[in-house]
Amino acid sequence: MKTRDMVVGGLLAAVAILIPLLFANTPLMVHIPPFSATIASHVPILLSITINPAVAVFTGVVSGLGFMLRTSPVIGARALMHAIFGGIGAYAYRKGMPFYMVLLMTAPLHGLLEALVVLPFGFSLNQAFVVVGIGTVLHHLVDSAITLVVYSALTRLSLVKMPHHRR
């Protein structure tokens, strides 16, 4: 891994841990147990997808730890799922999938993973799949819109490279 990738990964991980530390349990967080949505909390993991799979997994794990420290084990476990969809999304991006498609493709996976992870905590199928699953997909899409604005600026500044498209 390049030094630049490690530095960018560290910065994204720092932002990923700061978001729950600063915004959790404030008006910037909607909480309808077992669902919660903290504004822009997916932006670091979504941006890390453009670096490489290792950075995406690391950022997802750090995000999970940040939410576990500041909120609850349920929300922390949900945030740990960012490592899985982030790694898969980074692999797809690396293979040449356009970023907006990666964001769309990972949304249902993200919702499914977060729905499944709350089941061991005693939540019903309705709470898991309707409240958490659908809520997570919607939150993912809102944060994807924010991420696309940031991504566009970063690519124009040549701070993030677009993948090579295979033909």
C-alpha positions as CSV (number, residue, x, y, z in Angstrom):
1,M,0.0,0.0,0.0
2,K,1.2,3.5,-0.9
3,T,2.1,5.9,1.9
4,R,-0.4,8.4,0.5
5,D,-3.2,5.8,0.7
6,M,-2.3,5.1,4.4
7,V,-2.3,8.8,5.2
8,V,-5.6,9.4,3.5
9,G,-7.0,6.3,5.1
10,G,-5.9,7.6,8.5
11,L,-7.6,10.9,7.9
12,L,-10.8,9.3,6.8
13,A,-10.7,7.0,9.8
14,A,-10.2,10.1,12.0
15,V,-13.3,11.8,10.6
16,A,-15.2,8.5,10.9
17,I,-14.5,8.4,14.6
18,L,-15.1,12.1,15.1
19,I,-18.6,12.1,13.7
20,P,-20.1,9.9,16.4
21,L,-18.0,11.5,19.1
22,L,-19.3,15.0,18.1
23,F,-22.7,14.4,16.6
24,A,-24.2,11.3,18.4
25,N,-27.0,12.1,20.8
26,T,-27.3,15.6,19.4
27,P,-30.1,17.0,17.2
28,L,-27.9,15.8,14.2
29,M,-28.8,12.2,15.1
30,V,-32.2,10.7,14.6
31,H,-32.8,7.7,16.9
32,I,-35.7,5.4,16.5
33,P,-34.5,2.1,18.1
34,P,-32.9,0.1,16.7
35,F,-32.4,2.6,13.9
36,S,-30.4,5.7,14.1
37,A,-29.0,8.1,11.5
38,T,-26.2,10.6,12.2
39,I,-25.9,13.1,9.4
40,A,-22.9,12.5,7.1
41,S,-21.7,9.5,9.1
42,H,-21.3,7.4,6.0
43,V,-19.3,10.0,4.1
44,P,-15.8,8.8,5.4
45,I,-16.5,5.1,4.6
46,L,-18.0,6.0,1.2
47,L,-15.0,8.1,0.3
48,S,-12.6,5.4,1.5
49,I,-14.1,3.1,-1.2
50,T,-12.2,5.3,-3.7
51,I,-8.8,4.6,-2.1
52,N,-8.6,0.7,-1.8
53,P,-10.4,-2.2,-0.1
54,A,-7.9,-2.2,2.9
55,V,-8.6,1.5,3.6
56,A,-12.3,1.0,3.3
57,V,-12.3,-2.0,5.7
58,F,-10.1,-0.1,8.2
59,T,-12.4,3.0,8.0
60,G,-15.4,0.9,8.6
61,V,-14.0,-0.8,11.6
62,V,-12.9,2.6,13.1
63,S,-16.4,3.9,12.5
64,G,-17.9,1.0,14.3
65,L,-15.6,1.6,17.3
66,G,-16.5,5.3,17.4
67,F,-20.2,4.5,17.5
68,M,-19.7,1.8,20.1
69,L,-17.8,4.2,22.4
70,R,-20.3,7.0,22.1
71,T,-23.7,5.3,21.6
72,S,-24.5,1.7,22.2
73,P,-23.4,-1.8,21.2
74,V,-26.3,-2.1,18.8
75,I,-25.4,1.0,16.9
76,G,-21.7,0.1,17.1
77,A,-22.4,-3.3,15.6
78,R,-24.4,-1.7,12.8
79,A,-21.5,0.7,12.1
80,L,-19.1,-2.3,12.0
81,M,-21.0,-3.5,8.9
82,H,-19.5,-0.5,7.1
83,A,-16.3,-2.5,6.9
84,I,-18.0,-5.2,4.9
85,F,-19.9,-3.1,2.3
86,G,-17.0,-0.7,2.1
87,G,-14.5,-3.5,1.2
88,I,-16.9,-4.9,-1.4
89,G,-17.6,-1.4,-2.8
90,A,-13.8,-0.6,-3.0
91,Y,-13.2,-3.9,-4.8
92,A,-16.0,-3.0,-7.4
93,Y,-14.6,0.6,-7.7
94,R,-11.1,-0.8,-8.3
95,K,-12.4,-3.0,-11.0
96,G,-13.7,0.1,-12.8
97,M,-17.3,0.4,-11.7
98,P,-18.3,4.1,-11.7
99,F,-18.5,5.6,-8.2
100,Y,-22.2,6.5,-8.4
101,M,-22.9,2.9,-9.3
102,V,-20.8,1.6,-6.4
103,L,-22.9,3.8,-4.1
104,L,-26.1,2.5,-5.5
105,M,-25.0,-1.1,-5.5
106,T,-23.8,-1.0,-1.9
107,A,-27.0,0.6,-0.5
108,P,-29.1,-2.6,-0.4
109,L,-26.2,-4.6,0.9
110,H,-25.6,-2.0,3.6
111,G,-29.3,-2.1,4.6
112,L,-29.3,-6.0,4.7
113,L,-26.1,-6.2,6.8
114,E,-27.4,-3.7,9.4
115,A,-30.8,-5.4,9.5
116,L,-29.1,-8.8,10.1
117,V,-26.7,-7.6,12.8
118,V,-29.5,-6.3,15.0
119,L,-31.4,-9.6,15.2
120,P,-29.1,-11.1,17.8
121,F,-30.0,-8.1,20.1
122,G,-33.6,-9.3,20.3
123,F,-35.3,-7.0,17.7
124,S,-38.2,-8.4,15.7
125,L,-38.0,-9.1,11.9
126,N,-40.1,-6.0,11.3
127,Q,-37.8,-3.8,13.4
128,A,-34.7,-5.3,11.7
129,F,-35.8,-5.3,8.1
130,V,-38.3,-2.5,7.9
131,V,-37.0,0.1,10.4
132,V,-33.3,-0.7,10.2
133,G,-33.0,-2.1,6.7
134,I,-35.0,0.5,4.8
135,G,-33.9,3.3,7.1
136,T,-30.3,2.4,6.5
137,V,-30.8,2.3,2.7
138,L,-32.4,5.8,2.8
139,H,-29.7,7.2,5.1
140,H,-27.0,5.6,2.8
141,L,-28.6,7.3,-0.2
142,V,-28.7,10.8,1.5
143,D,-25.1,10.4,2.6
144,S,-24.2,9.2,-0.9
145,A,-25.5,12.5,-2.3
146,I,-23.3,14.4,0.1
147,T,-20.4,12.1,-0.8
148,L,-20.8,12.7,-4.6
149,V,-20.4,16.4,-4.1
150,V,-17.2,15.9,-2.0
151,Y,-16.0,13.3,-4.5
152,S,-16.5,15.6,-7.5
153,A,-14.5,18.3,-5.8
154,L,-11.7,15.9,-4.8
155,T,-11.5,14.5,-8.4
156,R,-11.3,18.0,-9.8
157,L,-8.5,18.8,-7.4
158,S,-6.8,15.5,-8.4
159,L,-6.8,14.3,-4.8
160,V,-8.9,11.2,-5.7
161,K,-8.3,9.3,-8.9
162,M,-11.1,7.9,-10.9
163,P,-10.8,4.2,-11.7
164,H,-9.7,2.9,-15.1
165,H,-12.8,1.6,-16.9
166,R,-12.3,-1.9,-18.4
167,R,-13.7,-2.4,-21.8
